[in-house]
Amino acid sequence: MTVTHGMDTAAGLQAGSQLESGSQEILRIATTVGQALTAFDWFGADADDTRATWDGTHRPSLDAVATAVAEIARLVLAEARAQDDVSGEGASATGAGALGFAGGPGGSGGPGGSGGPGAGDPRTQALLDRAAAAGLRGEALQRYEERLAAMTPEQRAALDPSTFRGAQAVQPDGTTCGSSSLVMARMINNPAYAMQVVDGFDPATGRSVGGTAQERFAAEALAMHERTNGWFDRDGDLQSAWPMALGTAPGPLAQEMSSTGGSGVPGTTYGVDYVRWEDAGSSYDKLVAASQAGHAVPVFVGDGTVPRHVVLVTGAEGGDLSFYEPGAGQSVTVTREQWESGQVSLGGWDRPWAIVTPRD
């Protein structure tokens, strides 16, 4: 596409996504190097000097580069989406064949269209609408539609994050329960991202992501951990850095839920509410209301002393709450009685400490 002014938005979205991935890759490599330097016995002055130089000079330099690349990605993506919005490429459509291409979801011969896989299935159209709401535009949205069209019903069903459980959904290490919960929340709120993790196809770039679903989920969780614990959030705004060994802090987690392209419902601001044990029922009511409104809600649980673990509310039915528990990669049901009595039994922890709920 020849552009004499403005931006080729399809190429801009692809470049922005690649830059964002590049920023995450820099952080992943930095983490790998740091772990490699401490993973073996090495003592003496040379060992101390090498590790100190890495921690004090090289790692901060890589963090700064990753932050700069992330900021460029944010600017490119924001500009591309803004121009798409002005030109109407990403406008929501209604009626038969809305958002569809011939042979694609919602179009003739595609999922949601006449005679194709998923014909007449409102769930397929809902996926398309949610992908558009999450920021998928232009050629990226078309690629998402076409990928859905090429899938069997079983493959499309597997894209549902509520079925993404077991070993493939287990947090990659002992400090990434919050990060894994944020990845799961983003999969729930962004079906194109869920496709990238589960199927290995990234609609934003049109490229396949290597590895198994378990490996892709783990890589995303580790990259998420780097982001939430650094000095800048996904939007490039300053946040309180937090030691990686201590997991994920409530404030940065709420910022990730609120960020553009983050883990929350698009356009929603989230905040932290601390559970008052003498009135735990009020926080339970907030969780039920948020879940029924379509929100996945991160929850901090622990013992009687401190919060120790992060889980994710994924649904509410009959007054009970369904949680994704990243330690086992499984769904767990919690009743109001268990919540109010401090016996939630989520990842081995019983006391609810804090919930991250929508403010808008």
N, C-alpha and C positions, 0 to 999 in steps of 0.2 A: 504494500500500500504506500503510495507517494503522498507525503504530507508537506505542505508548503507553510503551514502555520499551525499552532496548537500542538496536539499530540495524536499519534496513532495509538488510540486507547487500548486496543487489543494487545499490541506489542508492549505498551506501557504496563498493563496489568501483568503480563508474563514476566517482564523485566523486574517489576516490583516484587513479585513472588520469588523470583530467583535471588534477588538481593536479600530478601528476608531469610530465605533458606541459607544463603551464604553467611549471614550474620550468625545464625544458629550453628552452622558448621564450624565457624571460627571458635565459638564458645565450647562446642563439643570437643574439638581438638585440644583446646587449652586445658579442659578438664582431664582429658586422657593423658596429656603430658604430665600434668601435675600429679595425677594418681600414679603414673609410671615411676616418677622420681621418688615416691615414698613407699612403693610396694615391695621393696627389697631391702635387705640389710646392707647399709653402707654407712660407715662411721668415720669420723675424723674431720680435719679442717676443710679438706676439699669437698666433702659431702655437705658440710654445713654451709660453705660459701656458695656452692652450686644451688642448693635449695633456697637459700636466702635471696640469691640473685633472681631466681625464677619467681619467687613469691613477691619480691619487692620491686622488680623491674619488668621482667618479660611478661608475666601474667597480667599486670595492670595495663601494659601496652596493648596486648591482645584484646583485653576487655574494652579499651578505648576504641580500637579499630572496629570491633563488633558493634559497639554502640553507634559509631559514625555510619557504618553500613546500614544498620537498622533505621537510622534517621533518614538516610537517602531513600530507603525502601518505603518508609512511611510517606515521604513527600511525593514520590512517584505514584504510589497507589492512590493517594488522596487526589492528586491532580487528574489521574485517569478516571477515577470514579466520578469526580466533579464534572468532567467534560462529558462522560456518558450520561449523567443525570440531566445535563443541559440539553444534550442532543436527543434524549428520550430513549436511548438504547436499552436502559435498564428499567423502563416503566413497566409496572405491573399490568398484566392483561387478563381479561376475563372471557368466559365463554369457551365453546368447544375449540380445541386446537390452540388455546392461549399458551404463549411461551413455546410453541411447538414448531418443529421443522418437519418437512416430509420425511417420514421414517424415524422421527425422533419422538421423545415423550411429549404427549399432548398434540402431536401432529398426525397426519394421515399415515397409518401403518405403523405407528410407534406406540410406546406405552402411553395409555390414556387416549389414544386416537383410534380410528376405525380399523379393526382387523389386526392390530399389532399386539405384541406382548403387553399385558397390563391394560388392554383396551377397557376404557370406562372405569378404571380403578382410581378413585379420588385420592388414594394415598400417593400415587405417582405425581399427580398434580400438586399435592401438598408439598412433596419434596422439592419440586421446581420452584414453588412460591417461596419456600423457606431458603432455598439456595440463593434466590434473587435478593431476598431480604437480608441475607448475610453478606451481600456485597458482590456476588458473582454476576458478571456483566458480559455482554457482547459475545465474542468467540468462546470465552471460557464457559459461559452458560450453555452455548451450543454444544461444546464438547461434553459437558455434563449430561445433557439430554441424549446425545448420541451414544454415550457409554451406557446409560440406562437402557436404551433401546436394544443394545447388543447383549444385554444380560438375560439370563433365564430368570423365571420367577423366584427360584431358590436363591440365586445370586443377589437379586434385588432385596429379598427378605433379609439376607445376611448383613446388609448395610445398616439395619436397625441397631443402634447402639445398645438397646436393651437386651439384645441377644449376644452382644460381644462380652463374653464372660469366660471364666476358666483361666488356664495358664496364660493365654494371650493377653489377658487384662490385668495381670498381676503387676504391681509396682516394681520397677527394675532394681531398686535397692531400698535399704531401710530408712532413707530420708526423703523419699519421693511420693509419699502418700498424697500430699497436697497437690503436687505436680500431676500425678496420675488422675486425681479427681478433676483437676482443671482440664486435662486433655479429654476426659470422658464428657465433661460438660460442653466443651467446644464441639465434640462430635455430635452431641445431642442437638445443639443450636445451629450447627453448620453442616448440612448433609454432604456438601462437596468435600469438606475436610474429613468427614467420616468415610467417604469413598477413598480418599487418599490413604487413610490408615488401614482400612479393612481390605480394600481391593488392590491398593498399590498404584492407582491411577490418579494423577493430580490434574483436575480439570483446569486449574488456573494456568498451568504451563503446557498441558497436553503431553506430559512425560510420565513414564512409569517410575515408581519409586521402588528400589530394590529391597530384597529381604522378605521375610515372612510378616504376617500381620503382627505377630508378637514382637518381632524385632522393630518394626516401624512404630508400634505403640511405645515401646521402651525408649527409642530414640527421641520421640516427641516429648515424653515425660522428662527425660534428662535435659533437653533443650528448654522446656518450660521451667524447670528448676533453676537453670542459669538465669532466665529472664526475671523471674519473680524475686530472686535473691540479689540482683545487681542494683546499681544505682539509678537505673532508668527503666521505666515500664515500657510496654509495647508501644504506647503513644509517644515515647520519647520524654515523658514527664519525669521529674525527679521523684524517687521513692527511697525509703529507708532500706539500705542494704542489710542483708540478714545472713549470718553464717550458714553455709551450705549444710554443715553437719547437724544443724538444729531444725532442718526441715523447712517449712514454709510458714511465714508469719501471717496473721490475719489481715493486716493492712494491705500489703502487696498482693495478697490473694484477691482481695476485693477490687483492687485496681485492675488486675488482669481480667476479672469478670466484667468490669466496666469499660475496658479499652475497646476502641474500634478494631474489629476483627478479632477480638478476644474470645473468652469462653462463655460470656453471658449472652442473654437475649439482646440482639442488636438494638442500640439506642437506649439501653437501660443502665442506670447507675445503681451500684450495689454498695452496701455498707455493712459493718460488723455490729451485731447485737450480742451482748454477753448474757448468758443464761443465768437468771436468778433462781437458785435451787429451791427457794421457798415458794416460788411461783413459776415452776418449770412449765406448767400447762400453757402459759401465755406464749412462750417461745414455740411450743408444739403447734399451737394454733397458727402462728405466723408461717411455720413450715408447711402446714396443710394448705393454707391460703395461697402461698407462693407457688406450690406445686400444682395446685388446681388452676392457677393462672398461666401455667406453661413454663415455669422456671425450674431449672436444676439448681439445687441449693447446697453449697459446701457447708459442712458441719465439723467443728472441732470437738473431739471427745478425749477423755483421759481418765485419770483416777481422781481421788479426792484432793490432790495437791496441785497438779498442773495438767494442761492439755497435752496429749501425747500423739494423737492420730487425727487424720482428716479423712472424712467419708463424704458421700454425695447423695442427697435426696434426689431420687429419679422419678418418683410417683407417689400418689396418695389414692387409696381406695378403701372405702368402708371405714374411714377413720384411722386406718393404719398407714404407716409410711414405708416406702420401699427405698432401700439404700444400696448404692454401689460401694462395696467395701474392697479397696484396692489391695489390701494385704493378702487376700485370698482370691481376688478377682471374681467375687461372687455377689449375688443379690441377697440382701438380708431384710427381713420385715421387722419393724419395731412398732409396738403398740403404744398408745397414750400411757397406759399404766406402767409400762417399762420405762418410758421416758421420764415420767414424773417421779418414779421411785429410784432413778439413777441406776437402772439395770438394763441398759440398752444392748450390751454385749456386742460391740462393733469392733472387730479386730482385736478382741481381748480387753477392750476398755469399756467402762460402764457409765461414766459420768459425762453428760453433755456440758460443753463449756461455752461454745460460741456458734452462732449461725451467721451466714453471709447472705443477706436477703435484699431483694430489689427495693429501691427507694422511689422509683417513678411509677 
